[in-house]
């Protein structure tokens, strides 16, 4: 199992999703299949904040800006 960055076929560094998140998506996809919904796809995309390639389940940043932003009681603090 890989937990950290990996390299794609073009030699780019790609941030992997944590295994717990992948597992969560798999569970959701199982439920979505039963409900005849299209599954959530994990795609490699470029972070809009720092430009790093990362595995995304729909989010647009790799998580690099969550530390500076942060959430308190569900509210985004800038
Ligand atoms: Zn980023």
PDB file of the backbone (N, CA, C, O) and the ligand in Angstrom, with CONECT records:
HET     ZN  A 101       1
ATOM      1  N   UNK A   1       0.834  -1.202   0.000  1.00  0.00           N
ATOM      2  CA  UNK A   1       0.000   0.000   0.000  1.00  0.00           C
ATOM      3  C   UNK A   1       0.867   1.250   0.000  1.00  0.00           C
ATOM      4  O   UNK A   1       1.895   1.313   0.674  1.00  0.00           O
ATOM      5  N   UNK A   2       0.442   2.223  -0.753  1.00  0.00           N
ATOM      6  CA  UNK A   2       1.175   3.477  -0.807  1.00  0.00           C
ATOM      7  C   UNK A   2       0.393   4.567  -0.109  1.00  0.00           C
ATOM      8  O   UNK A   2      -0.815   4.707  -0.303  1.00  0.00           O
ATOM      9  N   UNK A   3       1.081   5.324   0.690  1.00  0.00           N
ATOM     10  CA  UNK A   3       0.419   6.367   1.471  1.00  0.00           C
ATOM     11  C   UNK A   3       0.823   7.760   1.017  1.00  0.00           C
ATOM     12  O   UNK A   3       0.137   8.737   1.316  1.00  0.00           O
ATOM     13  N   UNK A   4       1.931   7.854   0.296  1.00  0.00           N
ATOM     14  CA  UNK A   4       2.441   9.190   0.015  1.00  0.00           C
ATOM     15  C   UNK A   4       2.392   9.507  -1.468  1.00  0.00           C
ATOM     16  O   UNK A   4       1.550   8.991  -2.202  1.00  0.00           O
ATOM     17  N   UNK A   5       3.296  10.353  -1.890  1.00  0.00           N
ATOM     18  CA  UNK A   5       3.283  10.730  -3.292  1.00  0.00           C
ATOM     19  C   UNK A   5       3.783   9.582  -4.158  1.00  0.00           C
ATOM     20  O   UNK A   5       4.597   8.764  -3.730  1.00  0.00           O
ATOM     21  N   UNK A   6       3.288   9.544  -5.357  1.00  0.00           N
ATOM     22  CA  UNK A   6       3.724   8.544  -6.312  1.00  0.00           C
ATOM     23  C   UNK A   6       4.083   9.285  -7.594  1.00  0.00           C
ATOM     24  O   UNK A   6       3.940  10.505  -7.668  1.00  0.00           O
ATOM     25  N   UNK A   7       4.540   8.569  -8.581  1.00  0.00           N
ATOM     26  CA  UNK A   7       4.868   9.219  -9.847  1.00  0.00           C
ATOM     27  C   UNK A   7       4.038   8.593 -10.954  1.00  0.00           C
ATOM     28  O   UNK A   7       3.895   7.372 -11.017  1.00  0.00           O
ATOM     29  N   UNK A   8       3.495   9.425 -11.821  1.00  0.00           N
ATOM     30  CA  UNK A   8       2.708   8.877 -12.919  1.00  0.00           C
ATOM     31  C   UNK A   8       3.614   8.531 -14.093  1.00  0.00           C
ATOM     32  O   UNK A   8       4.833   8.685 -14.015  1.00  0.00           O
ATOM     33  N   UNK A   9       3.011   8.064 -15.180  1.00  0.00           N
ATOM     34  CA  UNK A   9       3.799   7.586 -16.314  1.00  0.00           C
ATOM     35  C   UNK A   9       4.627   8.697 -16.947  1.00  0.00           C
ATOM     36  O   UNK A   9       5.631   8.425 -17.607  1.00  0.00           O
ATOM     37  N   UNK A  10       4.213   9.951 -16.752  1.00  0.00           N
ATOM     38  CA  UNK A  10       4.955  11.070 -17.333  1.00  0.00           C
ATOM     39  C   UNK A  10       6.023  11.589 -16.383  1.00  0.00           C
ATOM     40  O   UNK A  10       6.724  12.551 -16.699  1.00  0.00           O
ATOM     41  N   UNK A  11       6.151  10.956 -15.220  1.00  0.00           N
ATOM     42  CA  UNK A  11       7.182  11.353 -14.273  1.00  0.00           C
ATOM     43  C   UNK A  11       6.765  12.483 -13.354  1.00  0.00           C
ATOM     44  O   UNK A  11       7.599  13.073 -12.668  1.00  0.00           O
ATOM     45  N   UNK A  12       5.466  12.787 -13.339  1.00  0.00           N
ATOM     46  CA  UNK A  12       4.987  13.833 -12.446  1.00  0.00           C
ATOM     47  C   UNK A  12       4.717  13.269 -11.057  1.00  0.00           C
ATOM     48  O   UNK A  12       4.267  12.134 -10.905  1.00  0.00           O
ATOM     49  N   UNK A  13       5.002  14.087 -10.051  1.00  0.00           N
ATOM     50  CA  UNK A  13       4.674  13.680  -8.691  1.00  0.00           C
ATOM     51  C   UNK A  13       3.183  13.883  -8.459  1.00  0.00           C
ATOM     52  O   UNK A  13       2.629  14.932  -8.785  1.00  0.00           O
ATOM     53  N   UNK A  14       2.553  12.881  -7.899  1.00  0.00           N
ATOM     54  CA  UNK A  14       1.113  12.925  -7.668  1.00  0.00           C
ATOM     55  C   UNK A  14       0.852  12.616  -6.207  1.00  0.00           C
ATOM     56  O   UNK A  14       1.315  11.603  -5.684  1.00  0.00           O
ATOM     57  N   UNK A  15       0.108  13.491  -5.554  1.00  0.00           N
ATOM     58  CA  UNK A  15      -0.283  13.232  -4.172  1.00  0.00           C
ATOM     59  C   UNK A  15      -1.416  12.229  -4.145  1.00  0.00           C
ATOM     60  O   UNK A  15      -2.446  12.432  -4.788  1.00  0.00           O
ATOM     61  N   UNK A  16      -1.234  11.148  -3.404  1.00  0.00           N
ATOM     62  CA  UNK A  16      -2.266  10.117  -3.322  1.00  0.00           C
ATOM     63  C   UNK A  16      -3.295  10.485  -2.267  1.00  0.00           C
ATOM     64  O   UNK A  16      -2.995  11.155  -1.279  1.00  0.00           O
ATOM     65  N   UNK A  17      -4.510  10.030  -2.507  1.00  0.00           N
ATOM     66  CA  UNK A  17      -5.536  10.163  -1.483  1.00  0.00           C
ATOM     67  C   UNK A  17      -5.207   9.208  -0.344  1.00  0.00           C
ATOM     68  O   UNK A  17      -4.700   8.112  -0.584  1.00  0.00           O
ATOM     69  N   UNK A  18      -5.491   9.613   0.906  1.00  0.00           N
ATOM     70  CA  UNK A  18      -5.275   8.692   2.020  1.00  0.00           C
ATOM     71  C   UNK A  18      -6.146   7.448   1.845  1.00  0.00           C
ATOM     72  O   UNK A  18      -7.270   7.553   1.353  1.00  0.00           O
ATOM     73  N   UNK A  19      -5.647   6.264   2.242  1.00  0.00           N
ATOM     74  CA  UNK A  19      -6.422   5.023   2.071  1.00  0.00           C
ATOM     75  C   UNK A  19      -7.799   5.090   2.723  1.00  0.00           C
ATOM     76  O   UNK A  19      -8.745   4.471   2.236  1.00  0.00           O
ATOM     77  N   UNK A  20      -7.919   5.835   3.821  1.00  0.00           N
ATOM     78  CA  UNK A  20      -9.222   5.932   4.485  1.00  0.00           C
ATOM     79  C   UNK A  20     -10.226   6.644   3.593  1.00  0.00           C
ATOM     80  O   UNK A  20     -11.409   6.306   3.585  1.00  0.00           O
ATOM     81  N   UNK A  21      -9.749   7.633   2.840  1.00  0.00           N
ATOM     82  CA  UNK A  21     -10.636   8.372   1.936  1.00  0.00           C
ATOM     83  C   UNK A  21     -11.037   7.482   0.763  1.00  0.00           C
ATOM     84  O   UNK A  21     -12.195   7.476   0.347  1.00  0.00           O
ATOM     85  N   UNK A  22     -10.060   6.723   0.229  1.00  0.00           N
ATOM     86  CA  UNK A  22     -10.347   5.819  -0.887  1.00  0.00           C
ATOM     87  C   UNK A  22     -11.382   4.792  -0.457  1.00  0.00           C
ATOM     88  O   UNK A  22     -12.304   4.471  -1.207  1.00  0.00           O
ATOM     89  N   UNK A  23     -11.221   4.279   0.760  1.00  0.00           N
ATOM     90  CA  UNK A  23     -12.157   3.291   1.282  1.00  0.00           C
ATOM     91  C   UNK A  23     -13.558   3.887   1.397  1.00  0.00           C
ATOM     92  O   UNK A  23     -14.551   3.242   1.063  1.00  0.00           O
ATOM     93  N   UNK A  24     -13.619   5.121   1.872  1.00  0.00           N
ATOM     94  CA  UNK A  24     -14.888   5.815   2.024  1.00  0.00           C
ATOM     95  C   UNK A  24     -15.582   5.968   0.672  1.00  0.00           C
ATOM     96  O   UNK A  24     -16.793   5.775   0.557  1.00  0.00           O
ATOM     97  N   UNK A  25     -14.799   6.317  -0.346  1.00  0.00           N
ATOM     98  CA  UNK A  25     -15.353   6.479  -1.688  1.00  0.00           C
ATOM     99  C   UNK A  25     -15.856   5.140  -2.222  1.00  0.00           C
ATOM    100  O   UNK A  25     -16.909   5.074  -2.855  1.00  0.00           O
ATOM    101  N   UNK A  26     -15.089   4.064  -1.961  1.00  0.00           N
ATOM    102  CA  UNK A  26     -15.518   2.737  -2.409  1.00  0.00           C
ATOM    103  C   UNK A  26     -16.861   2.359  -1.788  1.00  0.00           C
ATOM    104  O   UNK A  26     -17.733   1.810  -2.460  1.00  0.00           O
ATOM    105  N   UNK A  27     -17.016   2.660  -0.498  1.00  0.00           N
ATOM    106  CA  UNK A  27     -18.278   2.361   0.185  1.00  0.00           C
ATOM    107  C   UNK A  27     -19.416   3.182  -0.414  1.00  0.00           C
ATOM    108  O   UNK A  27     -20.516   2.678  -0.642  1.00  0.00           O
ATOM    109  N   UNK A  28     -19.123   4.461  -0.664  1.00  0.00           N
ATOM    110  CA  UNK A  28     -20.151   5.329  -1.260  1.00  0.00           C
ATOM    111  C   UNK A  28     -20.522   4.837  -2.649  1.00  0.00           C
ATOM    112  O   UNK A  28     -21.693   4.841  -3.029  1.00  0.00           O
ATOM    113  N   UNK A  29     -19.510   4.410  -3.409  1.00  0.00           N
ATOM    114  CA  UNK A  29     -19.775   3.926  -4.761  1.00  0.00           C
ATOM    115  C   UNK A  29     -20.621   2.659  -4.739  1.00  0.00           C
ATOM    116  O   UNK A  29     -21.469   2.455  -5.608  1.00  0.00           O
ATOM    117  N   UNK A  30     -20.390   1.817  -3.753  1.00  0.00           N
ATOM    118  CA  UNK A  30     -21.206   0.609  -3.635  1.00  0.00           C
ATOM    119  C   UNK A  30     -22.675   0.992  -3.439  1.00  0.00           C
ATOM    120  O   UNK A  30     -23.570   0.430  -4.070  1.00  0.00           O
ATOM    121  N   UNK A  31     -22.896   1.958  -2.552  1.00  0.00           N
ATOM    122  CA  UNK A  31     -24.263   2.433  -2.308  1.00  0.00           C
ATOM    123  C   UNK A  31     -24.834   3.111  -3.551  1.00  0.00           C
ATOM    124  O   UNK A  31     -26.015   2.961  -3.865  1.00  0.00           O
ATOM    125  N   UNK A  32     -23.984   3.860  -4.253  1.00  0.00           N
ATOM    126  CA  UNK A  32     -24.451   4.564  -5.451  1.00  0.00           C
ATOM    127  C   UNK A  32     -24.827   3.582  -6.559  1.00  0.00           C
ATOM    128  O   UNK A  32     -25.784   3.803  -7.302  1.00  0.00           O
ATOM    129  N   UNK A  33     -24.058   2.489  -6.661  1.00  0.00           N
ATOM    130  CA  UNK A  33     -24.388   1.468  -7.661  1.00  0.00           C
ATOM    131  C   UNK A  33     -25.758   0.867  -7.386  1.00  0.00           C
ATOM    132  O   UNK A  33     -26.565   0.666  -8.293  1.00  0.00           O
ATOM    133  N   UNK A  34     -26.001   0.584  -6.103  1.00  0.00           N
ATOM    134  CA  UNK A  34     -27.297   0.010  -5.728  1.00  0.00           C
ATOM    135  C   UNK A  34     -28.433   0.979  -6.026  1.00  0.00           C
ATOM    136  O   UNK A  34     -29.555   0.562  -6.312  1.00  0.00           O
ATOM    137  N   UNK A  35     -28.140   2.261  -5.958  1.00  0.00           N
ATOM    138  CA  UNK A  35     -29.150   3.289  -6.217  1.00  0.00           C
ATOM    139  C   UNK A  35     -29.153   3.726  -7.682  1.00  0.00           C
ATOM    140  O   UNK A  35     -29.829   4.688  -8.047  1.00  0.00           O
ATOM    141  N   UNK A  36     -28.395   3.013  -8.518  1.00  0.00           N
ATOM    142  CA  UNK A  36     -28.297   3.326  -9.952  1.00  0.00           C
ATOM    143  C   UNK A  36     -27.728   4.707 -10.229  1.00  0.00           C
ATOM    144  O   UNK A  36     -28.111   5.363 -11.198  1.00  0.00           O
ATOM    145  N   UNK A  37     -26.811   5.145  -9.374  1.00  0.00           N
ATOM    146  CA  UNK A  37     -26.137   6.426  -9.601  1.00  0.00           C
ATOM    147  C   UNK A  37     -24.746   6.144 -10.150  1.00  0.00           C
ATOM    148  O   UNK A  37     -24.168   5.086  -9.904  1.00  0.00           O
ATOM    149  N   UNK A  38     -24.223   7.099 -10.891  1.00  0.00           N
ATOM    150  CA  UNK A  38     -22.878   6.902 -11.418  1.00  0.00           C
ATOM    151  C   UNK A  38     -21.874   7.029 -10.276  1.00  0.00           C
ATOM    152  O   UNK A  38     -22.021   7.891  -9.409  1.00  0.00           O
ATOM    153  N   UNK A  39     -20.857   6.173 -10.277  1.00  0.00           N
ATOM    154  CA  UNK A  39     -19.903   6.170  -9.168  1.00  0.00           C
ATOM    155  C   UNK A  39     -19.019   7.417  -9.151  1.00  0.00           C
ATOM    156  O   UNK A  39     -18.825   8.070 -10.177  1.00  0.00           O
ATOM    157  N   UNK A  40     -18.488   7.736  -7.971  1.00  0.00           N
ATOM    158  CA  UNK A  40     -17.526   8.830  -7.834  1.00  0.00           C
ATOM    159  C   UNK A  40     -16.208   8.348  -8.424  1.00  0.00           C
ATOM    160  O   UNK A  40     -15.733   7.265  -8.083  1.00  0.00           O
ATOM    161  N   UNK A  41     -15.627   9.131  -9.289  1.00  0.00           N
ATOM    162  CA  UNK A  41     -14.363   8.740  -9.898  1.00  0.00           C
ATOM    163  C   UNK A  41     -13.210   9.531  -9.298  1.00  0.00           C
ATOM    164  O   UNK A  41     -13.297  10.744  -9.109  1.00  0.00           O
ATOM    165  N   UNK A  42     -12.137   8.821  -9.004  1.00  0.00           N
ATOM    166  CA  UNK A  42     -10.926   9.490  -8.528  1.00  0.00           C
ATOM    167  C   UNK A  42     -10.099   9.860  -9.746  1.00  0.00           C
ATOM    168  O   UNK A  42      -9.690   8.994 -10.519  1.00  0.00           O
ATOM    169  N   UNK A  43      -9.859  11.140  -9.909  1.00  0.00           N
ATOM    170  CA  UNK A  43      -9.099  11.610 -11.068  1.00  0.00           C
ATOM    171  C   UNK A  43      -7.858  12.336 -10.591  1.00  0.00           C
ATOM    172  O   UNK A  43      -7.858  12.963  -9.531  1.00  0.00           O
ATOM    173  N   UNK A  44      -6.802  12.246 -11.381  1.00  0.00           N
ATOM    174  CA  UNK A  44      -5.620  13.059 -11.085  1.00  0.00           C
ATOM    175  C   UNK A  44      -5.838  14.428 -11.699  1.00  0.00           C
ATOM    176  O   UNK A  44      -6.086  14.544 -12.899  1.00  0.00           O
ATOM    177  N   UNK A  45      -5.747  15.464 -10.878  1.00  0.00           N
ATOM    178  CA  UNK A  45      -5.880  16.811 -11.406  1.00  0.00           C
ATOM    179  C   UNK A  45      -4.850  17.726 -10.762  1.00  0.00           C
ATOM    180  O   UNK A  45      -4.137  17.330  -9.840  1.00  0.00           O
ATOM    181  N   UNK A  46      -4.786  18.934 -11.251  1.00  0.00           N
ATOM    182  CA  UNK A  46      -3.803  19.878 -10.749  1.00  0.00           C
ATOM    183  C   UNK A  46      -4.459  20.788  -9.722  1.00  0.00           C
ATOM    184  O   UNK A  46      -5.538  21.329  -9.964  1.00  0.00           O
ATOM    185  N   UNK A  47      -3.821  20.953  -8.599  1.00  0.00           N
ATOM    186  CA  UNK A  47      -4.338  21.800  -7.531  1.00  0.00           C
ATOM    187  C   UNK A  47      -4.408  23.249  -8.015  1.00  0.00           C
ATOM    188  O   UNK A  47      -3.436  23.769  -8.563  1.00  0.00           O
ATOM    189  N   UNK A  48      -5.563  23.902  -7.812  1.00  0.00           N
ATOM    190  CA  UNK A  48      -5.702  25.289  -8.267  1.00  0.00           C
ATOM    191  C   UNK A  48      -4.929  26.248  -7.361  1.00  0.00           C
ATOM    192  O   UNK A  48      -4.700  27.400  -7.729  1.00  0.00           O
ATOM    193  N   UNK A  49      -4.533  25.783  -6.197  1.00  0.00           N
ATOM    194  CA  UNK A  49      -3.811  26.659  -5.263  1.00  0.00           C
ATOM    195  C   UNK A  49      -2.296  26.565  -5.432  1.00  0.00           C
ATOM    196  O   UNK A  49      -1.621  27.594  -5.459  1.00  0.00           O
ATOM    197  N   UNK A  50      -1.750  25.361  -5.546  1.00  0.00           N
ATOM    198  CA  UNK A  50      -0.289  25.236  -5.567  1.00  0.00           C
ATOM    199  C   UNK A  50       0.234  24.547  -6.826  1.00  0.00           C
ATOM    200  O   UNK A  50       1.445  24.507  -7.040  1.00  0.00           O
ATOM    201  N   UNK A  51      -0.657  24.003  -7.665  1.00  0.00           N
ATOM    202  CA  UNK A  51      -0.214  23.418  -8.928  1.00  0.00           C
ATOM    203  C   UNK A  51       0.282  21.994  -8.833  1.00  0.00           C
ATOM    204  O   UNK A  51       0.741  21.429  -9.826  1.00  0.00           O
ATOM    205  N   UNK A  52       0.196  21.396  -7.641  1.00  0.00           N
ATOM    206  CA  UNK A  52       0.618  20.013  -7.469  1.00  0.00           C
ATOM    207  C   UNK A  52      -0.402  19.069  -8.099  1.00  0.00           C
ATOM    208  O   UNK A  52      -1.607  19.307  -8.018  1.00  0.00           O
ATOM    209  N   UNK A  53       0.080  18.001  -8.725  1.00  0.00           N
ATOM    210  CA  UNK A  53      -0.820  16.964  -9.217  1.00  0.00           C
ATOM    211  C   UNK A  53      -1.296  16.154  -8.012  1.00  0.00           C
ATOM    212  O   UNK A  53      -0.503  15.805  -7.138  1.00  0.00           O
ATOM    213  N   UNK A  54      -2.578  15.862  -7.973  1.00  0.00           N
ATOM    214  CA  UNK A  54      -3.090  15.084  -6.849  1.00  0.00           C
ATOM    215  C   UNK A  54      -4.304  14.275  -7.284  1.00  0.00           C
ATOM    216  O   UNK A  54      -4.960  14.587  -8.278  1.00  0.00           O
ATOM    217  N   UNK A  55      -4.586  13.230  -6.513  1.00  0.00           N
ATOM    218  CA  UNK A  55      -5.782  12.424  -6.762  1.00  0.00           C
ATOM    219  C   UNK A  55      -6.967  13.139  -6.141  1.00  0.00           C
ATOM    220  O   UNK A  55      -6.942  13.510  -4.967  1.00  0.00           O
ATOM    221  N   UNK A  56      -7.998  13.325  -6.939  1.00  0.00           N
ATOM    222  CA  UNK A  56      -9.143  14.086  -6.474  1.00  0.00           C
ATOM    223  C   UNK A  56     -10.423  13.294  -6.631  1.00  0.00           C
ATOM    224  O   UNK A  56     -10.627  12.606  -7.632  1.00  0.00           O
ATOM    225  N   UNK A  57     -11.280  13.397  -5.637  1.00  0.00           N
ATOM    226  CA  UNK A  57     -12.619  12.822  -5.729  1.00  0.00           C
ATOM    227  C   UNK A  57     -13.610  13.957  -5.935  1.00  0.00           C
ATOM    228  O   UNK A  57     -14.762  13.860  -5.513  1.00  0.00           O
ATOM    229  N   UNK A  58     -13.173  15.029  -6.579  1.00  0.00           N
ATOM    230  CA  UNK A  58     -14.060  16.145  -6.871  1.00  0.00           C
ATOM    231  C   UNK A  58     -13.555  17.472  -6.328  1.00  0.00           C
ATOM    232  O   UNK A  58     -14.002  18.533  -6.763  1.00  0.00           O
ATOM    233  N   UNK A  59     -12.630  17.418  -5.384  1.00  0.00           N
ATOM    234  CA  UNK A  59     -12.124  18.672  -4.835  1.00  0.00           C
ATOM    235  C   UNK A  59     -11.094  19.302  -5.774  1.00  0.00           C
ATOM    236  O   UNK A  59     -10.449  18.613  -6.564  1.00  0.00           O
ATOM    237  N   UNK A  60     -10.955  20.614  -5.671  1.00  0.00           N
ATOM    238  CA  UNK A  60     -10.107  21.323  -6.625  1.00  0.00           C
ATOM    239  C   UNK A  60      -8.734  21.660  -6.074  1.00  0.00           C
ATOM    240  O   UNK A  60      -7.858  22.101  -6.818  1.00  0.00           O
ATOM    241  N   UNK A  61      -8.540  21.459  -4.784  1.00  0.00           N
ATOM    242  CA  UNK A  61      -7.215  21.678  -4.214  1.00  0.00           C
ATOM    243  C   UNK A  61      -6.742  20.394  -3.551  1.00  0.00           C
ATOM    244  O   UNK A  61      -7.542  19.534  -3.183  1.00  0.00           O
ATOM    245  N   UNK A  62      -5.407  20.281  -3.404  1.00  0.00           N
ATOM    246  CA  UNK A  62      -4.834  19.064  -2.857  1.00  0.00           C
ATOM    247  C   UNK A  62      -4.920  19.030  -1.343  1.00  0.00           C
ATOM    248  O   UNK A  62      -4.549  18.033  -0.723  1.00  0.00           O
ATOM    249  N   UNK A  63      -5.405  20.103  -0.742  1.00  0.00           N
ATOM    250  CA  UNK A  63      -5.474  20.168   0.712  1.00  0.00           C
ATOM    251  C   UNK A  63      -4.411  21.078   1.294  1.00  0.00           C
ATOM    252  O   UNK A  63      -4.329  21.252   2.510  1.00  0.00           O
ATOM    253  N   UNK A  64      -3.590  21.663   0.420  1.00  0.00           N
ATOM    254  CA  UNK A  64      -2.481  22.507   0.872  1.00  0.00           C
ATOM    255  C   UNK A  64      -2.982  23.768   1.560  1.00  0.00           C
ATOM    256  O   UNK A  64      -2.286  24.321   2.412  1.00  0.00           O
ATOM    257  N   UNK A  65      -4.165  24.228   1.210  1.00  0.00           N
ATOM    258  CA  UNK A  65      -4.640  25.488   1.774  1.00  0.00           C
ATOM    259  C   UNK A  65      -5.578  25.294   2.957  1.00  0.00           C
ATOM    260  O   UNK A  65      -6.067  26.268   3.529  1.00  0.00           O
ATOM    261  N   UNK A  66      -5.834  24.030   3.329  1.00  0.00           N
ATOM    262  CA  UNK A  66      -6.754  23.807   4.448  1.00  0.00           C
ATOM    263  C   UNK A  66      -6.086  24.143   5.774  1.00  0.00           C
ATOM    264  O   UNK A  66      -6.762  24.461   6.752  1.00  0.00           O
ATOM    265  N   UNK A  67      -4.750  24.070   5.807  1.00  0.00           N
ATOM    266  CA  UNK A  67      -4.055  24.378   7.044  1.00  0.00           C
ATOM    267  C   UNK A  67      -4.154  25.877   7.356  1.00  0.00           C
ATOM    268  O   UNK A  67      -4.368  26.277   8.501  1.00  0.00           O
ATOM    269  N   UNK A  68      -3.992  26.698   6.300  1.00  0.00           N
ATOM    270  CA  UNK A  68      -4.034  28.137   6.529  1.00  0.00           C
ATOM    271  C   UNK A  68      -5.474  28.630   6.683  1.00  0.00           C
ATOM    272  O   UNK A  68      -5.739  29.593   7.402  1.00  0.00           O
ATOM    273  N   UNK A  69      -6.390  27.957   6.000  1.00  0.00           N
ATOM    274  CA  UNK A  69      -7.777  28.381   6.122  1.00  0.00           C
ATOM    275  C   UNK A  69      -8.372  27.796   7.399  1.00  0.00           C
ATOM    276  O   UNK A  69      -8.690  28.533   8.332  1.00  0.00           O
ATOM    277  N   UNK A  70      -8.522  26.484   7.442  1.00  0.00           N
ATOM    278  CA  UNK A  70      -9.003  25.833   8.655  1.00  0.00           C
ATOM    279  C   UNK A  70     -10.494  25.994   8.843  1.00  0.00           C
ATOM    280  O   UNK A  70     -11.111  26.942   8.358  1.00  0.00           O
ATOM    281  N   UNK A  71     -11.048  25.052   9.554  1.00  0.00           N
ATOM    282  CA  UNK A  71     -12.475  25.091   9.817  1.00  0.00           C
ATOM    283  C   UNK A  71     -12.704  25.057  11.320  1.00  0.00           C
ATOM    284  O   UNK A  71     -12.120  24.231  12.022  1.00  0.00           O
ATOM    285  N   UNK A  72     -13.533  25.932  11.806  1.00  0.00           N
ATOM    286  CA  UNK A  72     -13.927  25.879  13.212  1.00  0.00           C
ATOM    287  C   UNK A  72     -15.440  25.813  13.258  1.00  0.00           C
ATOM    288  O   UNK A  72     -16.128  26.724  12.799  1.00  0.00           O
ATOM    289  N   UNK A  73     -15.953  24.725  13.817  1.00  0.00           N
ATOM    290  CA  UNK A  73     -17.395  24.520  13.925  1.00  0.00           C
ATOM    291  C   UNK A  73     -18.078  24.674  12.568  1.00  0.00           C
ATOM    292  O   UNK A  73     -19.155  25.261  12.462  1.00  0.00           O
ATOM    293  N   UNK A  74     -17.433  24.135  11.532  1.00  0.00           N
ATOM    294  CA  UNK A  74     -18.028  24.137  10.208  1.00  0.00           C
ATOM    295  C   UNK A  74     -17.895  25.454   9.468  1.00  0.00           C
ATOM    296  O   UNK A  74     -18.351  25.573   8.330  1.00  0.00           O
ATOM    297  N   UNK A  75     -17.281  26.439  10.092  1.00  0.00           N
ATOM    298  CA  UNK A  75     -17.126  27.729   9.415  1.00  0.00           C
ATOM    299  C   UNK A  75     -15.718  27.881   8.893  1.00  0.00           C
ATOM    300  O   UNK A  75     -14.746  27.544   9.569  1.00  0.00           O
ATOM    301  N   UNK A  76     -15.621  28.391   7.686  1.00  0.00           N
ATOM    302  CA  UNK A  76     -14.311  28.596   7.091  1.00  0.00           C
ATOM    303  C   UNK A  76     -13.688  29.880   7.641  1.00  0.00           C
ATOM    304  O   UNK A  76     -14.285  30.955   7.601  1.00  0.00           O
ATOM    305  N   UNK A  77     -12.465  29.725   8.155  1.00  0.00           N
ATOM    306  CA  UNK A  77     -11.756  30.900   8.704  1.00  0.00           C
ATOM    307  C   UNK A  77     -10.656  31.287   7.726  1.00  0.00           C
ATOM    308  O   UNK A  77      -9.787  30.474   7.412  1.00  0.00           O
ATOM    309  N   UNK A  78     -10.690  32.476   7.263  1.00  0.00           N
ATOM    310  CA  UNK A  78      -9.666  32.917   6.312  1.00  0.00           C
ATOM    311  C   UNK A  78      -8.627  33.779   7.039  1.00  0.00           C
ATOM    312  O   UNK A  78      -7.675  34.253   6.418  1.00  0.00           O
TER     313      UNK A  78
HETATM  314 ZN    ZN A 101      -2.252  22.373  -3.415  1.00  0.00          ZN
END
